[in-house]
Amino acid sequence: MSTYVYGITAASHPSLPDGMGGVGDPPRPVRILRAGELAAVVSDAPEGLRPKRKDLLAHQNVLSEAGAGGCVLPMRFGSIAQDDDTVTSVLAERADHYKERLQALDGKVEYNVKAVHDEEAVLHRVMSENAELRGMAEANRQAGGGSYEDRLRLGEMVADAVKAREGEDAEAVRSALEPVADTISVGPESTGWLANISFLVERGSAEDFLAAVEEVRRSQPHLDLRLNGPLPPYSFVEPGPGKPAAAALGTESQEE
């Protein structure tokens, strides 16, 4: 039977509560596989698993319980290995890498920040900062709206100005928050966001990071910031040499 992998810990990690259930319906019992100084938190993998809310929450709950006893390298939802032997083999083969990651991430959490423009606010800001655009808009107003060509040219120039601000504002978010984090991981580009950045933060410094986020919101009212966290440090479980660690475990990774 396939093995569902929640995360990787030290073999000395405290045991999980008896009878704890994971993903699946009914929930599959969670167990520990040990290999040398490392261990994996696993369960049997249900057939046809999909990212439904119940199973996403179960995956997160197992990681939360495991994380309460020490550092865990979290696997993303849907991480499935061929069998238990595959998991323990990967732990043995990549022991040095996993031990380094456990040490590096101990006591740290992830915060993800996404930013998007508030459309009305960014248009107001662009117009207030660009005298040429204000002049064109006023000329069109005085001409009863202006010709189709004039309106089209103004619209294109405004769109270009807003686009230019996306890069500037993405860098502003990063520059403001990076100093209060240990490191960052820039997420994949998306048409929905001008910035998508994960920050690795010491638990003891979380208040400083959250205060910095609020300062960005205060000083950049044309930005809509979406904050998610604290999370297990998904974005900082580096794959190590060779194949990605997830692929080595036979991962069928699906975003949460």
Secondary structure, DSSP 8 states (H G I E B T S, - for coil): --EEEEEEEETTS----TT-B-STTTT-B-EEEEETTEEEEEEE--TT----HHHHHHHHHHHHHHHTTS--EE--TT-EESSHHHHHHHHHHTHHHHHHHHHHHTTEEEEEEEEEE-HHHHHHHHHHH-HHHHHHHHHHHHTTT--HHHHHHHHHHHHHHHHHHHHHHHHHHHHHHGGGSSEEEE---BTTBSEEEEEEEEGGGHHHHHHHHHHHHHH-TTEEEEEEEEE--GGG----SSS-HHHHTT------
